[in-house]
Each structure stands twice: as C-alpha cells, then as structure tokens.
Amino acid sequence: MMSRARLAIAITAIGALACAGLPLILAGEPYLMRLVTMFSLLLVLAASWNIVGGFTGYPSFATGAFFGLGAYVAAILQAKGVDWRLALAAAGLAGGVLAAPVGYGVLRLRGHYFAVASLMLGTILKELTTGWSDLTGGGMGLTIAGAGGDPEVLASFALRISLALAVLTVLLGAAIKWSRLGFGLDCIRMNETAAAGIGVDAQKLKTYAFILSSIPAAVAGAVYAGWIGYIDPTDVYDVMWSVKPIVAVLLGGVGTILGPVVGAAIFVALEEIVWRNVLSFSAGGLGVLIVLLLLILPAGVLPSFVSRKARS
Amino acid sequence: MTTALLDARNISRRFGGLKAIDDVSFQLNEGEIVGLIGSNGAGKTTLVNLVTGHLKPSQGEISFRGQKITGRKPHELASRGLMRTFQIVQPFNALTGLDNVAAAAMFAGHSRSLSSAREQADAALSNLGISHCRDHLPIRMTLAERKRLELARAWVAKPRLLFLDEVNAGLNTGEIEGVLGMIRKIAAEGVAIVIIEHLMKVVKGLCPQLIVLHRGQLLASGPTDEIARNPSVIEAYLGTRGAAAMLGDKS
C-alpha cells in the first residue's frame, strides 16, 4: 500500500499537471474539453458525497441542493458585478452556512429516513428559487455574462477551474479520512452506539462532515453556472446532480480516497458510449449497465481490484 | 464528609405505564467495586442506561464528581470518565483489535494523535493478555476475546467509573477467570467499578459492596455479607441456597 504522504503528493502532482497541461493539449478540441470538465465537476460532487455517504455512512441525497444553491448564489452575485473569485467563495460559504443547521437537524435520522429527508432539501430550494423571481429570475432562469463572450477562452477557463476544484476535493477527502475527524466518522459508520460509548460526539462530527461535503458541491455549482452561462431551477436542482455522484462512488469504491476518481471516469465514459450508440433508450441503457457493474463488483472497482491484487 | 463519586437521588424511569426504575437512590465512592444484582427485569440495565446517559430519567438527579449530569449525552459522560460496556458486545467491525482500542484512547482518553493512541492501545492489549488480537478484525475473535477487547477499550480511556453489564454472560469458567483478572487489573488503577452479574461466585469474589434491585426498586444496599443475610433479599432474589453459597466460605 502506498504511504499517505506519497499518495497525497501523487494526487497533487498529477492534479497540477492536469490543470496546467490539459487545457493546452485539448485546445481546439471543444468536445473533449467539455467531457473533461463534466468529469471534473462530477468528481467534485462524488468526492464530496463520499465524505458523508462513504466515510460517515449517511446516504445523502442533498448534493444537488448544494450544487443548485452554489450555482444561484454565484450567478446572482456575478449579475450584480461581483468578481468571479468572490462569487465562487460566496457560493461555498452559502453551502456551508446552509449545511450547518440542516445537517444538525437531519443527521439525527438514519438510513432511509435520512435519505428521504436529505432529498427534500433540493425540492425546497427549487421551489423557493422558482418563487423568488425578483432575485432569481424564477422559472425564466438567469444568464451569466461569462468570460467576455469568447467560448474558447471560457471553455479552457472552466476546465482549469473545475480540474483544480476536483483535485482540492479529493485532497480534502484524504485529509479528512486520515484525521481524527475521519477516525471518528469511521467509528460512527460502524457502530454509532459504541462510538458514543468511547466519547465520540457523533452529532458534532456528522455535522462537520456534512458541512465539509457541502462546500465543494456548492462551488461546483458556481463553476457550472459560469461555464454554461445560463441556469434555471429545473436544471441546477435536478435530482440527477444528487444521484450521479452516488452512482459514481458506488462504481469506484465507497469510502476510498480514489474511488470517486475511478467512478466518475467510468460514469462519464459509460454515459458517452451509451449516448452515442443507443440514443433512443440512453437512460435505460445506462441504468442497465450500472446495475450490471454493481452486481459484478459490489464493493466498487477500486477495492475489488486492490483486494484481488493483494490475494494473488 | 467528602463528596461521593456518583450520587443518584430519587431517580425514576417510566416506560408508558411501567415503572422500570422507581425512586432509586444510591452513592458510589472513588475506587470501590460494587455488584448490582437482581432478577431478570429488576431494572439493572435500565439503571445503567440512566446513569450513563443512554436514557433520561423521568425524575430524579444524578451527579458525577460533584457535577450534575442528569440528561447529559453518553459521549460527554464517556469523555468525563463515566463509561460502560454493553451486555451485547459492540465492536467496530472493520477496525483491527488495535484500532478498536486506539479509538477509545483517542476520543475518551484524549490522545493527541493516532500514533500515541495506538501506542496506548498496544500497551493495553499486552497488559490485558490479548496481544494476539492486535491485527484481527472482531469477526475473527471469540466472544471472550471480544469481551476483553471492550475491557481494553475501557482501560485505555482511563475512566473514574466503569459499569460492566454482564461481562461474563456466555463465557465458560476458564474464560470468566481471565476476564475477572482483567477487571481486578482495571480496579487496581483506582477505577470504581459497578458489575451487573448473575453468578454469585463472581459477585462474592469481586464485590465488597452490593446494590440489590427488585421490580425497579432498591431492595437493599451495603456490604456483601450483610446483604447475603438480609431476609428480604433472600426471599426476593438469592433464595436460601444462594445466600448459603455466598456466605459459605466464611461461616
């Protein structure tokens, strides 16, 4: 097994290389650029879901809520002339601020109850956003000016930002997993009663995990809004923003550091293959493929591969 | 007069119409070993749940080391030095023996880092004679080993007061001897221990003091010899033969 320091350095180095190199390599390839940007955004959501769903064992369906919130916060601020960097930071902050009370309340529930309650958050935000049309444009949506209108510059910029965010989120996951917080989350996932018995403040640690997981998801929404240039409630609060990251992590390896990376790559690749070949039944085809993969490799690709290697 | 380590005053707990614990008061002192006995359904585990924060009393007040703890959460009490084991063992199934104990050193024992928590855990495992479980997952351990693992968790957390809920249940005679040895080692560190136990031999050998519950009420409390002669305890729980067995060696 690779040592922690080496793994962290490897993630950082590969990530930095990708951020610097890929926009140059892929220049003039808008399709591939779009694909890698989509992969990066999915990776951000997957790695952030992994903190709550994987490390802590609470199957959250709230990822899409934070994604949508981040998209709207950044879009509204940028429409008012706020600098994009500030807008991204504000989106992350808004995600964290919303996650604190919601997490503290909803994380008292377990299993199915928690899953359903977390799913409601996105629905509520979607209704609020649609209703508050003075601020959000309601069902008409919002347009974001973007990088001076040049699509190539914008695409390259979005690629770089989303890759960087993905690397940071994977590193955040590693930092949590290897920390005292991660050890506590491990105990909570395995046996919450026993965790309380040895002094683990489960309510506090779960809430921390929820907050830390919401921030990258919200920033991802902000990046997405700036990249696409137009958002409306049905797009950014789509439940698929909650479901896809879960599927990606299940494919890659739940609770592992690199599982989200592998899973997001497989997911994006599958999605593209299916879209190209069976357009008329694409969602169904994708679903069947995912179910098959999960049946063959229930622990996810990464753990199955690692344990097979360890056995041989 | 010094303040008691634990002071429970008039605590009651109702489950609907049932009074599982009815106006029970008792005190525990630093470093003493007390047996908590009573027939099935007498309210022993409920009493432990009330004192360790797993249940809230319907009435009454509990203080620990001079501070009111009524209604406090289990994790808070654990980190203040009031711990318990469970009747059904509660290991962390995907952690090795070492990390099961290190988790307790980390959170209840306030270790600074994982490496120092693991050092303490390692010492606890060898001290308590279960070093061979160091790298095993709990699923590969025997019940006796898992019970010892729970005791090792309590050991590294350095509590002031430890409740052991039927720690010998399901063990054979040889295994019980091993566990008793561990309990004596923990007690030798000055930890006050309350043992819920059905085996009179164990109670007699380990506990100078007893608390007897009967149908949710405190039937008697005091030195073990006196309790064994108490007619109402004999009638309600021990029976004449049980009482004779408890006094046997001494008379």
Interface residues (C-beta under 8 A of the other chain):
Chain A: R180 F183 G184 D186 C187 M190 N191 T193 A194 A195 A196 G197 I198 G199 V200 D201 A202
Chain B: K73 P74 H75 E76 A78 S79 M83 R84 F86 Q90 P91 F92 N93 A94 L95 A103 A104 M106 F107 A108 G109 L114 R153 A157
